[in-house]
Amino acid sequence: MQRIILIQPHEGVYNRVFKPWVPLSLLSTGAKLDAEGYKVVIIDQRTDKEWKKRLTGELGQNPICVGVTSMTGSQILGALEATETVKTHNPRIPLIWGGVHASIFPRETLKHPQIDLVVKHEGEETFFQLVKRLEAGESMAGLAGVCYKENGEYRENPDRPFIDLDQHPEPAYHLINIEDYLHSYFNDKQVLELESSRGCPFSCGFCYNALYNKRLWRPLSAERVVGRIVDLHQRYGIEAFHFIDDAFFIDRQRANKIMQMLAEEKLGIRLGFQGIRVDTFVRMGKDTLDLMDRAGVKFLQFGVESGSTRILQLINKRIKVEDVAEINRSLAAYPAIIPYYNFMCGFPSETTEDVFMSTKLAW
């Protein structure tokens, strides 16, 4: 059985404080390969203190390739450590980087002498096709979504169209020990992350989405979302789920359908959501909030960023400060639902007065 190794880097100080989230990007990327009969091995630096020993052992099995994901930031350090380990053990094994950092900076990533290829944007179909070509000894020329080196020169193929999420296999949760990732969140002790949509149609100036997802929002169907929750609940006994979508409530009709279906299932599960747009949520009526309450929603995380109207305009946030207060007042009638509000500071031209507007709004 041909092997593929996928590596999740550590996140620096964050991992010394918080238990890691499930590596959804690797579970999704490995799903089609796993279904095709490949042996997909996931090595997570965050959960395995002996990851280097395990990696060198797996490298002895002559894998087709090693894939590493990374965001910009402290993850790069772990990703580089894994890269060096692979190339020190066997420099002939193809080393592929994917994820947000390599997608936005493919040329800079491939300048590293130990990185052979880059998968841009979504990795599921691109990585699958890349593995097939490596297995057959074929060139990467023309393979959509791939950047590579040829005779020391940088080559960049056209981007691949985004996949249809409803046509892709379920994330391969069986490739990991699920207990390693169940953690405390929104007052629940065993929470698991879920992804039900990708992208965001907005263009906030600080966000990766405009470059990575090209301002496209693509959802799973309500039926697939609820089916996934029911399956994970039945297989692993999980009763609390954290949706990590960047913009879950963009399609309110779909969101309501998911809430209605979950309420009817009567599983007793709890739900949390991150990345909620203030301007989207403020348009929701009492009926929607009542439905969310019945469906088990316990946690809502809003992107406010600043209490300064000038800063909000600068970063193209397109929300109103007064709408934040209105949301908070409306949620006061739902004591079981905990709202969290994200703030940022350090924007270009931001003044002390701007920062104090944010702290005033937060209080």
Secondary structure, DSSP 8 states (H G I E B T S, - for coil): --EEEEEE---TTHHHHS-----HHHHHHHHHHHHTT-EEEEEETTT-TTHHHHHHHHHTT--SEEEEE--SSTHHHHHHHHHHHHHHH-TTS-EEEESHHHHHSHHHHHTSTT--EEE-S--HHHHHHHHHHHHHT---TT-TTEEEEETTEEEE--------GGGS----GGGS-GGGT-EEETTEEEEEEE--EE--S---TT-SHHHHTTT--EE--HHHHHHHHHHHHHHH---EEEE--S-GGGSHHHHHHHHHHHHHHT---EEEEEEE-HHHHTT--HHHHHHHHHHTEEEEEEEEE-S-HHHHHHTT----HHHHHHHHHHHTT-TTSEEEEEE----TT--HHHHHHHHHHH-
